[in-house]
């Protein structure tokens, strides 16, 4: 039995010339790619900002003002990522025939082609992973064992690096394509034919302009139907939004007290809040916290999944509590929770937040005593903070610097 030769395999595989639809071309690919690059750029920048919010660095000036900054940046992150999904599908469809280009002759040309294809494979794989994992995070479904936050952040750097390499390699083609009409009849990356009398076969299917408008419409419709969790005035039409911020006491709940293993500690009659600064410790019952001067502020709850909502919070300013142990103004604080399961049981509250009067140990939400799932007996609420850092079921405040 004769083994198949390279020529046999090539005869079985299609070639780019077999794809005769007039819908594909450099004009379409470049324009969809430009929109996709913008969406990925917004996702990358806002994603890095979110990561720095959760892992603060000394060189990044994070603070409590403006109070709604995080809800805006994370809303943009999720909206841009959602808008990118149909754009990525159209982009992959438009360049699909190039997958069947025959390898060039010559060792050097073959190496260059192999490297370019490898970089594109990295770009496609990382882009698909980022969008798929991001959508699953919005739905709070994690069918994997790795840390979503760390992995999502690491792959984001891979994706943006591969994207920049791809743009650099294809820049001459992109510039030419963007300067030509979208319905230019060239096949993807083919040279311009200056012979005006050269015959062309437009093939079947919709025009490239129609496909481009369809991609833009699909992306816009996707945003319209899902962005209500981030954009309040879209909530009545965003029927596919995972959550809109509504829930018990007027606010959604991501993690219940039972899921966090905080029920027994929160309900214990022996509960006290420990406030520690060096060798000085003060223990406060919830009743004693309620007797301290109370402040009320309207602040947003903004979660990494993209949903956000304003709420009215009443409680004791953290800086007033720290004053009970003679903590220096503007101290950094480690916040510890009663929770026994899940991430962020301990969080850091930088000095910029502890000295702001709007940073509260909240006892009430929207005029009602905090429910158990919203953090009873008390929780942190601070302006311009990710929801995962608004620690619930607080048991200890410790001055660290």
C-alpha contacts under 8 A as a table, 3 or more apart, distances in Angstrom:
res1	aa1	res2	aa2	distance
4	X	7	X	7.98
4	X	8	X	5.77
4	X	9	X	6.91
5	X	8	X	5.11
5	X	9	X	6.50
6	X	9	X	5.17
6	X	10	X	6.18
7	X	10	X	5.03
7	X	11	X	6.21
8	X	11	X	5.21
8	X	12	X	6.51
9	X	12	X	5.17
9	X	13	X	6.34
10	X	13	X	5.21
10	X	14	X	7.64
11	X	14	X	7.43
13	X	100	X	7.36
14	X	18	X	6.22
14	X	100	X	6.49
15	X	18	X	5.46
15	X	19	X	7.60
15	X	97	X	7.21
15	X	100	X	5.31
15	X	101	X	6.31
15	X	102	X	7.69
16	X	19	X	5.68
16	X	97	X	4.85
16	X	98	X	6.07
16	X	100	X	6.03
16	X	101	X	6.29
17	X	20	X	6.62
19	X	97	X	6.59
20	X	201	X	7.92
20	X	202	X	7.48
20	X	203	X	5.12
20	X	204	X	7.02
21	X	24	X	6.44
21	X	202	X	7.08
21	X	203	X	4.84
21	X	204	X	4.98
21	X	205	X	5.81
22	X	25	X	7.57
22	X	185	X	7.22
22	X	202	X	4.99
22	X	203	X	5.08
22	X	204	X	5.98
22	X	205	X	6.34
22	X	206	X	7.10
22	X	207	X	6.17
22	X	208	X	6.87
23	X	94	X	7.84
23	X	204	X	7.91
23	X	205	X	6.27
23	X	206	X	5.78
23	X	207	X	5.05
23	X	208	X	4.43
23	X	211	X	6.72
24	X	28	X	6.56
24	X	29	X	7.49
24	X	94	X	5.18
24	X	95	X	7.46
24	X	187	X	6.87
24	X	188	X	7.18
24	X	208	X	6.34
25	X	28	X	5.54
25	X	29	X	6.19
25	X	94	X	6.91
25	X	95	X	7.90
25	X	183	X	7.95
25	X	184	X	7.55
25	X	185	X	6.99
25	X	186	X	5.93
25	X	187	X	4.77
25	X	188	X	4.58
25	X	189	X	7.88
25	X	208	X	7.45
26	X	29	X	4.95
26	X	30	X	5.76
26	X	173	X	7.85
26	X	174	X	7.69
26	X	177	X	5.58
26	X	182	X	7.91
26	X	186	X	6.87
26	X	187	X	6.49
26	X	188	X	4.55
26	X	189	X	6.16
27	X	30	X	5.44
27	X	31	X	6.29
27	X	177	X	4.91
27	X	178	X	6.19
27	X	180	X	6.85
27	X	181	X	6.72
27	X	182	X	4.39
27	X	183	X	6.75
27	X	184	X	6.65
27	X	208	X	7.84
28	X	31	X	5.37
28	X	32	X	6.08
28	X	94	X	7.33
28	X	182	X	5.89
28	X	183	X	7.82
28	X	208	X	6.02
28	X	209	X	7.46
28	X	211	X	7.84
28	X	212	X	6.35
29	X	32	X	5.35
29	X	33	X	5.75
29	X	91	X	5.99
29	X	94	X	5.96
29	X	95	X	6.94
29	X	188	X	7.68
30	X	33	X	4.94
30	X	34	X	6.00
30	X	174	X	5.59
30	X	177	X	6.26
30	X	178	X	6.35
31	X	34	X	5.08
31	X	35	X	6.42
31	X	178	X	6.73
31	X	212	X	7.88
32	X	35	X	5.22
32	X	36	X	6.08
32	X	87	X	6.36
32	X	90	X	7.46
32	X	91	X	6.10
32	X	212	X	7.11
32	X	215	X	7.79
33	X	36	X	4.91
33	X	37	X	5.91
33	X	87	X	7.80
33	X	91	X	6.38
34	X	37	X	5.03
34	X	38	X	6.24
35	X	38	X	5.12
35	X	39	X	6.29
35	X	87	X	7.53
36	X	39	X	5.08
36	X	40	X	6.14
36	X	84	X	5.84
36	X	87	X	5.96
36	X	88	X	6.66
37	X	40	X	5.08
37	X	41	X	5.96
37	X	163	X	7.71
38	X	41	X	5.00
38	X	42	X	6.23
39	X	42	X	5.24
39	X	43	X	6.19
39	X	80	X	5.11
39	X	81	X	6.60
39	X	83	X	7.28
39	X	84	X	5.97
40	X	43	X	4.93
40	X	44	X	6.00
40	X	80	X	7.29
40	X	81	X	7.06
40	X	84	X	7.30
40	X	160	X	7.67
41	X	44	X	5.09
41	X	45	X	6.23
41	X	160	X	7.62
42	X	45	X	5.34
42	X	46	X	6.07
42	X	76	X	7.39
42	X	77	X	6.54
42	X	80	X	6.64
43	X	46	X	5.42
43	X	47	X	5.68
43	X	76	X	7.50
43	X	77	X	4.77
43	X	78	X	7.46
43	X	80	X	6.13
43	X	81	X	6.17
44	X	47	X	5.04
44	X	48	X	6.09
44	X	77	X	7.91
44	X	156	X	6.57
44	X	160	X	7.33
45	X	48	X	5.27
45	X	49	X	6.32
46	X	49	X	4.94
46	X	50	X	6.20
46	X	73	X	5.62
46	X	74	X	6.46
46	X	76	X	7.28
46	X	77	X	5.56
47	X	50	X	5.03
47	X	51	X	6.17
47	X	74	X	7.49
47	X	77	X	6.46
47	X	153	X	7.51
48	X	51	X	4.97
48	X	52	X	6.16
48	X	153	X	7.41
49	X	52	X	5.13
49	X	53	X	6.22
49	X	73	X	7.86
50	X	53	X	4.98
50	X	54	X	6.46
50	X	70	X	7.64
50	X	73	X	7.89
50	X	74	X	7.03
50	X	304	X	7.68
50	X	386	X	7.75
51	X	54	X	5.21
51	X	55	X	6.04
51	X	153	X	7.42
52	X	55	X	4.85
52	X	56	X	4.93
52	X	57	X	6.73
52	X	60	X	7.79
53	X	56	X	5.45
53	X	62	X	7.30
53	X	385	X	7.29
53	X	386	X	7.16
54	X	386	X	7.35
54	X	389	X	7.32
56	X	60	X	7.11
56	X	62	X	7.60
57	X	60	X	5.51
58	X	61	X	7.45
62	X	352	X	7.62
63	X	352	X	5.42
63	X	353	X	6.39
63	X	384	X	7.23
64	X	67	X	5.71
64	X	352	X	6.80
64	X	353	X	5.84
64	X	356	X	7.39
64	X	382	X	7.16
64	X	383	X	4.99
64	X	384	X	5.09
64	X	385	X	7.44
65	X	68	X	7.64
65	X	69	X	7.34
65	X	383	X	6.90
65	X	384	X	6.46
66	X	69	X	5.48
66	X	383	X	7.60
66	X	384	X	6.65
67	X	70	X	7.64
67	X	299	X	7.08
67	X	300	X	7.50
67	X	383	X	4.44
67	X	384	X	4.45
68	X	71	X	5.38
68	X	72	X	6.42
68	X	299	X	7.90
68	X	300	X	6.55
68	X	383	X	7.06
68	X	384	X	5.58
69	X	72	X	5.22
69	X	73	X	6.26
69	X	384	X	5.77
70	X	73	X	5.12
70	X	74	X	5.86
70	X	302	X	6.84
70	X	384	X	5.31
70	X	385	X	6.45
70	X	386	X	6.70
71	X	74	X	5.35
71	X	75	X	5.77
71	X	230	X	7.55
71	X	300	X	7.57
71	X	301	X	7.79
71	X	302	X	5.01
71	X	303	X	7.47
71	X	306	X	7.48
71	X	307	X	7.89
71	X	308	X	6.25
71	X	384	X	7.52
71	X	386	X	7.99
72	X	75	X	5.05
72	X	76	X	6.15
72	X	230	X	7.96
73	X	76	X	5.15
73	X	77	X	6.20
74	X	77	X	4.81
74	X	78	X	6.28
74	X	302	X	7.92
74	X	303	X	7.77
74	X	304	X	6.36
74	X	305	X	7.88
74	X	306	X	5.65
75	X	78	X	5.35
75	X	79	X	6.05
75	X	230	X	5.03
75	X	231	X	7.51
75	X	306	X	5.05
75	X	307	X	7.19
76	X	79	X	5.11
76	X	80	X	5.82
77	X	80	X	5.40
77	X	81	X	6.15
77	X	306	X	7.63
78	X	81	X	5.09
78	X	82	X	6.10
78	X	305	X	7.29
78	X	306	X	5.66
79	X	82	X	5.16
79	X	83	X	6.11
79	X	223	X	6.21
79	X	227	X	6.11
79	X	230	X	7.86
80	X	83	X	5.06
80	X	84	X	6.17
81	X	84	X	5.12
81	X	85	X	6.89
81	X	131	X	6.45
81	X	134	X	7.72
82	X	85	X	5.64
82	X	131	X	7.65
82	X	135	X	7.66
82	X	219	X	7.86
82	X	222	X	6.87
82	X	223	X	6.46
83	X	86	X	6.68
83	X	87	X	7.09
83	X	219	X	4.82
83	X	220	X	6.77
83	X	222	X	6.28
83	X	223	X	5.79
84	X	87	X	5.04
84	X	88	X	5.94
84	X	131	X	7.88
84	X	219	X	6.98
85	X	88	X	5.31
85	X	89	X	6.48
85	X	131	X	6.86
85	X	219	X	7.44
86	X	89	X	5.09
86	X	90	X	6.25
86	X	215	X	6.57
86	X	218	X	6.35
86	X	219	X	5.66
87	X	90	X	5.23
87	X	91	X	6.04
87	X	215	X	6.14
87	X	216	X	7.66
87	X	219	X	6.62
88	X	91	X	4.99
88	X	92	X	6.10
89	X	92	X	5.27
89	X	93	X	6.19
90	X	93	X	5.00
90	X	94	X	6.04
90	X	215	X	6.66
91	X	94	X	5.14
91	X	95	X	6.51
92	X	95	X	5.49
92	X	96	X	5.84
93	X	96	X	5.13
94	X	97	X	7.68
95	X	98	X	5.72
95	X	99	X	7.60
95	X	188	X	6.98
96	X	99	X	5.64
97	X	100	X	5.82
97	X	101	X	7.49
98	X	101	X	5.27
98	X	188	X	7.71
103	X	110	X	6.49
103	X	113	X	7.44
104	X	109	X	6.14
104	X	110	X	5.64
104	X	113	X	7.58
105	X	109	X	6.67
105	X	110	X	6.54
106	X	109	X	5.46
106	X	110	X	6.06
107	X	110	X	5.06
107	X	111	X	6.20
108	X	111	X	5.17
108	X	112	X	6.29
109	X	112	X	5.14
109	X	113	X	6.10
110	X	113	X	5.08
110	X	114	X	6.06
111	X	114	X	5.06
111	X	115	X	6.17
112	X	115	X	5.19
112	X	116	X	6.18
113	X	116	X	5.12
113	X	117	X	6.14
114	X	117	X	5.17
114	X	118	X	6.07
115	X	118	X	5.02
115	X	119	X	6.21
116	X	119	X	5.19
116	X	120	X	6.28
117	X	120	X	5.02
117	X	121	X	6.08
118	X	121	X	5.00
118	X	122	X	6.30
119	X	122	X	5.10
119	X	123	X	6.19
119	X	162	X	6.22
119	X	165	X	7.68
119	X	166	X	7.28
120	X	123	X	4.89
120	X	124	X	6.08
120	X	162	X	7.31
120	X	166	X	7.01
121	X	124	X	5.23
121	X	125	X	6.00
122	X	125	X	5.22
122	X	126	X	5.95
122	X	158	X	7.92
122	X	159	X	7.48
122	X	162	X	6.67
123	X	126	X	5.34
123	X	127	X	5.96
123	X	158	X	7.80
123	X	159	X	5.60
123	X	162	X	5.15
123	X	163	X	6.22
124	X	127	X	5.13
124	X	128	X	6.09
125	X	128	X	5.29
125	X	129	X	6.13
126	X	129	X	5.02
126	X	130	X	6.03
126	X	155	X	6.30
126	X	156	X	7.53
126	X	158	X	6.90
126	X	159	X	5.25
127	X	130	X	5.17
127	X	131	X	6.29
127	X	159	X	6.08
128	X	131	X	5.39
128	X	132	X	5.94
129	X	132	X	5.21
129	X	133	X	5.79
130	X	133	X	5.45
130	X	134	X	5.86
130	X	152	X	6.55
130	X	155	X	7.15
130	X	156	X	6.96
131	X	134	X	5.09
131	X	135	X	6.14
132	X	135	X	5.31
132	X	136	X	6.33
133	X	136	X	5.07
133	X	137	X	6.11
133	X	148	X	7.81
133	X	152	X	7.58
134	X	137	X	5.03
134	X	138	X	6.35
134	X	152	X	7.89
135	X	138	X	5.12
135	X	139	X	6.50
136	X	139	X	5.04
136	X	140	X	6.03
136	X	141	X	5.34
136	X	142	X	6.67
137	X	140	X	4.61
137	X	141	X	6.00
137	X	142	X	6.83
137	X	148	X	7.89
137	X	305	X	6.53
138	X	141	X	7.85
138	X	242	X	7.13
138	X	305	X	4.60
138	X	306	X	7.19
139	X	242	X	6.27
139	X	305	X	7.85
142	X	145	X	7.87
142	X	148	X	7.98
146	X	151	X	7.25
147	X	150	X	5.63
147	X	151	X	6.01
148	X	151	X	5.28
148	X	152	X	5.66
149	X	152	X	5.24
149	X	153	X	6.12
150	X	153	X	5.22
150	X	154	X	6.17
151	X	154	X	5.06
151	X	155	X	6.07
152	X	155	X	5.37
152	X	156	X	6.08
153	X	156	X	5.10
153	X	157	X	6.82
154	X	157	X	5.54
154	X	158	X	6.79
155	X	158	X	4.88
155	X	159	X	6.06
156	X	159	X	5.04
156	X	160	X	6.13
157	X	160	X	5.28
157	X	161	X	6.00
158	X	161	X	5.20
158	X	162	X	6.11
159	X	162	X	5.19
159	X	163	X	6.05
160	X	163	X	4.93
160	X	164	X	6.18
161	X	164	X	5.22
161	X	165	X	6.33
162	X	165	X	5.12
162	X	166	X	6.11
163	X	166	X	5.07
163	X	167	X	6.17
164	X	167	X	5.15
164	X	168	X	6.12
165	X	168	X	5.12
165	X	169	X	6.23
166	X	169	X	5.22
166	X	170	X	6.09
167	X	170	X	5.15
167	X	171	X	5.48
168	X	171	X	5.26
169	X	172	X	7.83
170	X	173	X	5.36
170	X	174	X	6.03
171	X	174	X	4.95
171	X	175	X	6.02
172	X	175	X	5.29
172	X	176	X	6.29
173	X	176	X	5.26
173	X	177	X	6.06
173	X	189	X	6.53
174	X	177	X	5.09
174	X	178	X	6.02
175	X	178	X	5.31
175	X	179	X	6.25
176	X	179	X	5.25
176	X	180	X	6.49
177	X	180	X	5.28
177	X	181	X	7.80
177	X	182	X	7.79
178	X	181	X	7.56
178	X	182	X	7.75
180	X	184	X	6.69
181	X	184	X	5.39
182	X	208	X	6.44
182	X	209	X	6.09
183	X	207	X	6.81
183	X	208	X	5.49
183	X	209	X	6.17
185	X	200	X	7.52
185	X	202	X	7.01
186	X	189	X	7.75
186	X	190	X	6.15
186	X	191	X	7.56
186	X	192	X	6.92
187	X	190	X	5.48
193	X	196	X	7.56
193	X	198	X	7.74
195	X	198	X	5.37
206	X	210	X	6.10
206	X	211	X	6.76
207	X	210	X	5.17
207	X	211	X	6.44
208	X	211	X	4.99
208	X	212	X	6.06
209	X	212	X	5.01
209	X	213	X	6.16
210	X	213	X	5.14
210	X	214	X	6.04
211	X	214	X	4.89
211	X	215	X	6.10
212	X	215	X	5.10
212	X	216	X	6.27
213	X	216	X	5.09
213	X	217	X	6.03
214	X	217	X	5.01
214	X	218	X	6.00
215	X	218	X	5.13
215	X	219	X	6.12
216	X	219	X	5.17
216	X	220	X	6.07
217	X	220	X	5.04
217	X	221	X	5.93
218	X	221	X	5.10
218	X	222	X	6.02
219	X	222	X	5.13
219	X	223	X	6.37
220	X	223	X	5.17
220	X	224	X	6.15
221	X	224	X	4.91
221	X	225	X	6.09
222	X	225	X	5.36
222	X	226	X	6.27
223	X	226	X	5.32
223	X	227	X	5.31
224	X	227	X	5.77
224	X	228	X	7.47
224	X	234	X	7.15
224	X	237	X	7.16
224	X	238	X	5.93
225	X	228	X	7.28
225	X	237	X	6.28
225	X	238	X	3.86
225	X	239	X	5.59
225	X	240	X	5.47
225	X	241	X	6.64
226	X	229	X	6.94
226	X	238	X	4.88
226	X	239	X	6.76
226	X	240	X	5.10
226	X	241	X	4.16
226	X	242	X	7.46
227	X	230	X	5.43
227	X	231	X	5.89
227	X	234	X	6.73
227	X	235	X	7.59
227	X	238	X	6.24
227	X	241	X	6.43
228	X	231	X	4.82
228	X	232	X	5.72
228	X	233	X	7.01
228	X	234	X	4.51
228	X	235	X	4.00
228	X	236	X	7.42
228	X	237	X	7.34
228	X	238	X	5.02
228	X	241	X	6.11
228	X	244	X	6.31
229	X	232	X	6.82
229	X	235	X	6.61
229	X	238	X	7.85
229	X	241	X	5.86
229	X	242	X	7.24
229	X	243	X	5.72
229	X	244	X	4.16
229	X	245	X	6.67
229	X	306	X	6.58
229	X	307	X	4.44
229	X	308	X	6.52
230	X	244	X	7.51
230	X	306	X	5.66
230	X	307	X	4.88
230	X	308	X	5.84
231	X	234	X	5.64
231	X	235	X	6.98
232	X	235	X	5.47
232	X	244	X	7.94
232	X	309	X	7.87
233	X	236	X	7.30
234	X	237	X	5.64
234	X	238	X	5.97
235	X	238	X	5.20
235	X	239	X	7.67
235	X	244	X	6.72
236	X	239	X	7.29
238	X	241	X	5.53
241	X	244	X	6.75
243	X	246	X	7.39
243	X	252	X	7.75
243	X	307	X	6.68
244	X	252	X	7.80
244	X	307	X	6.12
244	X	308	X	7.31
244	X	309	X	7.83
245	X	250	X	7.70
245	X	251	X	5.41
245	X	252	X	4.79
245	X	307	X	6.11
245	X	308	X	5.78
245	X	309	X	5.44
246	X	250	X	5.32
246	X	251	X	4.72
246	X	252	X	5.03
246	X	309	X	7.94
247	X	250	X	5.06
247	X	251	X	4.46
247	X	252	X	4.28
247	X	253	X	6.76
248	X	251	X	5.78
248	X	252	X	6.67
248	X	253	X	7.71
249	X	365	X	6.90
249	X	366	X	6.74
249	X	368	X	7.48
249	X	371	X	7.84
250	X	311	X	7.65
250	X	366	X	7.36
251	X	309	X	7.18
251	X	311	X	7.43
253	X	256	X	6.66
253	X	373	X	7.00
253	X	374	X	6.88
255	X	259	X	6.21
255	X	260	X	6.68
255	X	373	X	7.35
256	X	259	X	5.18
256	X	260	X	6.28
256	X	372	X	7.97
256	X	373	X	4.81
256	X	374	X	7.63
257	X	260	X	5.07
257	X	261	X	6.04
257	X	262	X	5.06
257	X	263	X	5.47
257	X	339	X	7.63
257	X	372	X	6.34
257	X	373	X	4.96
257	X	374	X	7.97
257	X	375	X	7.55
258	X	261	X	5.06
258	X	262	X	6.19
258	X	263	X	5.76
259	X	262	X	7.83
259	X	341	X	7.23
260	X	339	X	5.12
260	X	340	X	6.05
260	X	341	X	4.81
260	X	342	X	6.09
261	X	264	X	7.64
261	X	338	X	7.96
261	X	339	X	5.26
261	X	340	X	5.00
261	X	341	X	5.62
262	X	265	X	5.54
262	X	266	X	5.97
262	X	338	X	5.48
262	X	339	X	4.43
262	X	340	X	6.38
262	X	393	X	7.14
263	X	266	X	5.32
263	X	267	X	6.13
263	X	372	X	7.57
264	X	267	X	5.32
264	X	268	X	5.95
265	X	268	X	5.22
265	X	271	X	7.02
265	X	338	X	6.09
266	X	271	X	6.97
266	X	338	X	7.05
266	X	372	X	7.43
266	X	376	X	6.44
266	X	377	X	6.13
266	X	393	X	6.46
267	X	271	X	7.63
268	X	271	X	5.50
271	X	285	X	6.43
271	X	286	X	7.71
271	X	395	X	7.99
272	X	283	X	5.86
272	X	284	X	5.18
272	X	285	X	4.52
272	X	286	X	6.88
272	X	395	X	6.87
273	X	283	X	5.45
273	X	284	X	5.03
273	X	285	X	6.25
273	X	286	X	7.62
273	X	394	X	7.17
273	X	395	X	4.85
273	X	396	X	5.55
273	X	397	X	7.73
274	X	281	X	6.77
274	X	282	X	5.86
274	X	283	X	4.60
274	X	284	X	6.58
274	X	395	X	6.28
274	X	396	X	4.61
274	X	397	X	6.23
275	X	281	X	5.61
275	X	282	X	5.22
275	X	283	X	6.33
275	X	321	X	7.58
275	X	322	X	7.03
275	X	325	X	7.09
275	X	396	X	5.86
275	X	397	X	4.80
275	X	398	X	5.91
276	X	279	X	7.36
276	X	280	X	5.87
276	X	281	X	4.53
276	X	282	X	6.64
276	X	325	X	6.80
276	X	396	X	7.68
276	X	397	X	6.18
276	X	398	X	4.62
276	X	399	X	6.17
277	X	280	X	5.35
277	X	281	X	6.52
277	X	325	X	6.08
277	X	326	X	7.54
277	X	327	X	6.08
277	X	398	X	6.03
277	X	399	X	5.01
277	X	400	X	7.69
278	X	281	X	7.92
278	X	399	X	7.37
280	X	325	X	6.04
281	X	325	X	6.54
282	X	324	X	7.24
282	X	325	X	6.62
284	X	287	X	7.90
284	X	288	X	5.74
284	X	289	X	6.37
285	X	288	X	5.16
285	X	289	X	6.37
286	X	289	X	4.98
286	X	290	X	6.24
286	X	377	X	6.54
286	X	378	X	7.73
287	X	290	X	5.06
287	X	291	X	6.44
288	X	291	X	5.07
288	X	292	X	6.71
289	X	292	X	5.41
289	X	316	X	7.07
290	X	293	X	7.78
290	X	294	X	7.36
290	X	315	X	7.48
290	X	316	X	7.74
290	X	363	X	7.51
291	X	294	X	7.97
292	X	316	X	6.71
293	X	316	X	6.36
294	X	314	X	6.57
294	X	315	X	5.11
294	X	316	X	5.03
294	X	317	X	7.42
295	X	314	X	5.54
295	X	315	X	5.54
295	X	316	X	6.06
295	X	317	X	6.80
295	X	358	X	7.96
295	X	360	X	7.92
296	X	312	X	6.89
296	X	313	X	5.54
296	X	314	X	4.28
296	X	315	X	6.66
297	X	312	X	5.75
297	X	313	X	5.46
297	X	314	X	6.62
297	X	358	X	6.51
298	X	310	X	6.58
298	X	311	X	5.53
298	X	312	X	4.32
298	X	313	X	6.15
299	X	310	X	5.52
299	X	311	X	5.69
299	X	312	X	6.42
299	X	313	X	7.16
299	X	381	X	7.99
299	X	382	X	7.55
299	X	383	X	6.20
300	X	308	X	6.60
300	X	309	X	5.34
300	X	310	X	4.00
300	X	311	X	5.98
300	X	383	X	7.17
300	X	384	X	7.95
301	X	308	X	5.39
301	X	309	X	5.47
301	X	310	X	6.16
301	X	311	X	7.22
301	X	386	X	7.62
301	X	387	X	5.98
302	X	306	X	7.05
302	X	307	X	6.11
302	X	308	X	4.21
302	X	309	X	6.70
302	X	385	X	7.35
302	X	386	X	5.72
302	X	387	X	5.31
303	X	306	X	5.64
303	X	307	X	5.74
303	X	308	X	6.23
303	X	386	X	5.53
303	X	387	X	4.49
303	X	388	X	6.77
304	X	307	X	7.49
304	X	386	X	6.51
304	X	387	X	6.97
304	X	388	X	7.63
311	X	365	X	7.04
311	X	366	X	6.16
312	X	365	X	5.90
312	X	366	X	4.74
312	X	367	X	7.23
313	X	362	X	6.16
313	X	363	X	7.67
313	X	364	X	5.82
313	X	365	X	4.92
313	X	366	X	6.18
313	X	367	X	7.61
313	X	381	X	7.78
314	X	360	X	7.62
314	X	362	X	5.44
314	X	363	X	5.98
314	X	364	X	5.02
314	X	365	X	6.57
314	X	367	X	7.58
315	X	360	X	5.75
315	X	361	X	5.41
315	X	362	X	4.08
315	X	363	X	4.94
315	X	364	X	6.52
316	X	320	X	6.92
316	X	321	X	7.11
316	X	360	X	5.39
316	X	361	X	5.21
316	X	362	X	6.46
316	X	363	X	7.81
317	X	320	X	5.28
317	X	321	X	6.65
317	X	357	X	5.60
317	X	358	X	6.67
317	X	359	X	5.79
317	X	360	X	4.39
317	X	361	X	6.18
318	X	321	X	5.10
318	X	322	X	6.22
318	X	354	X	5.97
318	X	355	X	7.71
318	X	357	X	7.49
318	X	359	X	5.99
318	X	360	X	5.26
318	X	361	X	5.94
319	X	322	X	5.03
319	X	323	X	6.18
319	X	329	X	7.60
319	X	354	X	5.60
319	X	355	X	5.60
319	X	356	X	7.38
319	X	357	X	6.97
319	X	359	X	7.95
320	X	323	X	5.10
320	X	324	X	6.97
321	X	324	X	5.51
321	X	325	X	7.71
322	X	325	X	5.64
322	X	326	X	6.61
322	X	327	X	5.49
323	X	326	X	4.77
323	X	327	X	5.60
323	X	328	X	7.80
324	X	327	X	7.59
327	X	331	X	6.74
327	X	399	X	7.19
328	X	331	X	5.86
329	X	355	X	6.55
330	X	351	X	4.46
330	X	352	X	6.59
330	X	354	X	6.11
330	X	355	X	5.08
331	X	350	X	7.27
331	X	351	X	4.92
331	X	354	X	6.71
331	X	355	X	7.64
331	X	399	X	6.34
331	X	400	X	7.29
331	X	401	X	5.58
332	X	348	X	7.32
332	X	349	X	5.90
332	X	350	X	4.65
332	X	351	X	4.62
332	X	354	X	7.04
332	X	399	X	5.83
332	X	400	X	5.55
332	X	401	X	5.05
333	X	348	X	5.84
333	X	349	X	5.07
333	X	350	X	6.43
333	X	351	X	7.46
333	X	354	X	7.55
333	X	397	X	6.31
333	X	398	X	5.38
333	X	399	X	4.44
333	X	400	X	5.45
333	X	401	X	7.24
334	X	346	X	6.88
334	X	347	X	5.86
334	X	348	X	4.61
334	X	349	X	6.17
334	X	396	X	8.00
334	X	397	X	5.83
334	X	398	X	5.13
334	X	399	X	6.36
334	X	400	X	6.47
335	X	346	X	5.55
335	X	347	X	5.21
335	X	348	X	6.01
335	X	349	X	6.97
335	X	391	X	7.36
335	X	394	X	7.00
335	X	395	X	7.90
335	X	396	X	5.96
335	X	397	X	4.93
335	X	398	X	6.65
336	X	345	X	6.01
336	X	346	X	4.53
336	X	347	X	6.69
336	X	391	X	7.81
336	X	394	X	5.89
336	X	395	X	5.87
336	X	396	X	5.11
336	X	397	X	6.58
337	X	345	X	5.19
337	X	346	X	6.27
337	X	391	X	6.73
337	X	392	X	6.43
337	X	393	X	5.33
337	X	394	X	4.41
337	X	395	X	5.32
337	X	396	X	6.99
338	X	345	X	7.50
338	X	393	X	5.42
338	X	394	X	6.14
338	X	395	X	5.78
339	X	342	X	7.64
339	X	345	X	6.08
339	X	393	X	6.96
340	X	345	X	7.42
341	X	345	X	7.77
342	X	345	X	7.01
344	X	347	X	5.97
344	X	388	X	6.85
344	X	389	X	6.99
344	X	391	X	7.61
345	X	391	X	7.47
346	X	391	X	7.91
347	X	389	X	6.32
347	X	391	X	7.25
349	X	353	X	6.42
349	X	354	X	6.64
350	X	353	X	5.67
350	X	354	X	6.49
351	X	354	X	4.99
351	X	355	X	6.11
352	X	355	X	5.85
352	X	356	X	6.70
353	X	356	X	5.23
353	X	359	X	6.22
353	X	382	X	6.98
353	X	383	X	7.95
354	X	357	X	7.75
354	X	359	X	6.37
355	X	359	X	7.80
356	X	359	X	5.73
357	X	360	X	7.35
358	X	382	X	6.28
358	X	383	X	6.83
359	X	380	X	7.29
359	X	381	X	5.83
359	X	382	X	4.23
359	X	383	X	6.71
360	X	379	X	7.89
360	X	380	X	5.80
360	X	381	X	5.36
360	X	382	X	6.33
361	X	378	X	5.96
361	X	379	X	5.35
361	X	380	X	4.90
361	X	381	X	6.60
362	X	365	X	7.53
362	X	370	X	7.97
362	X	378	X	5.49
362	X	379	X	5.28
362	X	380	X	6.06
362	X	381	X	6.40
363	X	369	X	6.15
363	X	370	X	5.80
363	X	376	X	7.21
363	X	377	X	6.74
363	X	378	X	5.11
363	X	379	X	7.08
364	X	367	X	5.96
364	X	368	X	5.21
364	X	369	X	4.37
364	X	370	X	4.84
365	X	368	X	5.32
365	X	369	X	6.29
365	X	370	X	5.60
369	X	376	X	7.92
370	X	374	X	5.89
370	X	375	X	6.39
370	X	376	X	5.18
370	X	377	X	7.00
370	X	378	X	7.33
371	X	374	X	5.16
371	X	375	X	6.54
371	X	376	X	5.61
372	X	375	X	5.41
372	X	376	X	4.64
372	X	377	X	7.31
373	X	376	X	7.10
374	X	379	X	7.96
374	X	392	X	6.90
375	X	378	X	5.70
375	X	379	X	5.31
375	X	391	X	7.87
375	X	392	X	4.24
375	X	393	X	4.66
375	X	394	X	7.70
376	X	379	X	6.88
376	X	392	X	7.34
376	X	393	X	5.74
377	X	393	X	6.07
377	X	394	X	7.55
378	X	392	X	6.72
378	X	393	X	5.65
378	X	394	X	5.87
379	X	390	X	7.08
379	X	391	X	5.71
379	X	392	X	4.33
379	X	393	X	5.55
379	X	394	X	5.45
380	X	390	X	5.03
380	X	391	X	5.18
380	X	392	X	6.37
380	X	394	X	7.35
381	X	390	X	5.33
381	X	391	X	7.62
382	X	385	X	6.12
382	X	390	X	6.97
385	X	389	X	6.54
385	X	390	X	6.99
386	X	389	X	5.55
386	X	390	X	6.89
387	X	390	X	5.16
388	X	391	X	6.86
391	X	394	X	6.58
394	X	397	X	7.91
